[in-house]
């Protein structure tokens, strides 16, 4: 599930020209947190998934591949 979620987040970020710094700011994190998530150095927790989905104005279900937006 984490792999699908993070791949979808990366795809949306590329479509919207959002870099790790911008996503981090939208989530209230430092860029290193996003970098480590994408390198799989830290586990994706539910609250982090919700913050990312909110920052991208998408649902967690969509980012997990369960529905359309």
PyMOL commands that set and color helices and strands:
alter all, ss='L'
color gray80, all
select helices_A, chain A and resi 2-15+20-27+31-38+46-56+60-63
alter helices_A, ss='H'
color red, helices_A
deselect
rebuild
show_as cartoon
